[in-house]
């Protein structure tokens, strides 16, 4: 199983980024999926789940700003992040069928 994340970077507050997580070695369409993040000196924080039935839930910190979705044909999980804030600065991780991506750095400047 391999998960490869991309899309991180540096943007100004109020900007947007879209993270991608490409999966291989598993039956992507049958997986539950999630995004987490970890800021320096803090514990890993859950952000959002995307269930196999297509339903999604979000942490209060990102609700209304972030959107989780998937493309089964591309074996890819996404996280669209809008209205980014300084406090969104962290390493972002995808989780697919209990497997973790390597993380991608997101840095928001004020």
N, C-alpha and C positions, 0 to 999 in steps of 0.2 A: 504494500500500500504506500502511495506517495501523494502528498498534498503540497502543491506549490503555490505560494501566495505572491501576489504582486499588486501594484497600485498605490503603495504608500508613497509618502513624500512630504514636502514642506509647503504649506499654504498659509495665507493670512486668515485671521479670524473672519468668519462669515463666508468663507470659501467652501468648496466641495471637493470630495475625492470619492472614487469608486474603487473598492478593493475587490480582487478576484482570488479565487481559490480553486485551482484545477486539480481534480482528483483522478487517480488511476489505481488499478489493482483492486477495485471493489465495485459492487453493484450500486452505483451512485443513486439511482432512482429509488432504492429501497432504504436509504439512509435518513435518519434524523440529522439535522445540521445546526450549527451554532457559531456565533462569533463571540470572542472574548477580547479583553485587552488588559495590559499590565503597564501601569505607569511606574516610573522610577521610585523605589522605596515602598511600593504598595503591592497588595496581593492582586492576583489575577481576578478580573471582574467580568462577570457574565453580562453580555449586552443583548443578545437576541437568540431565539430559537426559531427554526423553520422545521415544522413537523412533516412527516411523509404525506399527510393529507392536505398539505398546502397552507395550513394555518400557521400563524406566526405570533410571537409575543416579544415584548421589548422591556428592557429595564427603563425605569422612569427617567434616568439620566439621558437617554437617547430617544425616547418615544417622541414621535412627531418630526424628528430630524433625520433618523437613520431608517433605511429600508433594506430588509434582507430578502433575497430572492435567488432562484436557481434556474439553470438551463440544463435540463437533463440530457439534451442532445450533445451538449458540449462538456458534460461532466464538470460543470463549473458552478460554484457558489459565489454570490456577490454580496457586497455590503455597500449600498449607496449612502454616503454621508454628506449631509447638507448643513448649512448654518453652523459650521464648525467653530468650536470655542477653544480657548487656550487649554482648558482642562481636558480636552479630548486628546491631548498629546500623550502617546503611549505606543507600545508595541501591540499590534493587533494580530490575533490568532484565529484561524478557522478550526472548526472541529467537525469532522464528518465520520459518522459511524464509529465514534469513540477514538478516532485517529486525529492527531494534531498536526497543523501546519507549522512551518518554521518561524513564522512571525514576519510582519512587515512594519517598519517604523512610520508612524504618522506624527508630524511635528506641526503645531499650529502656533503662529506668531501673532502677537497682538498688535 
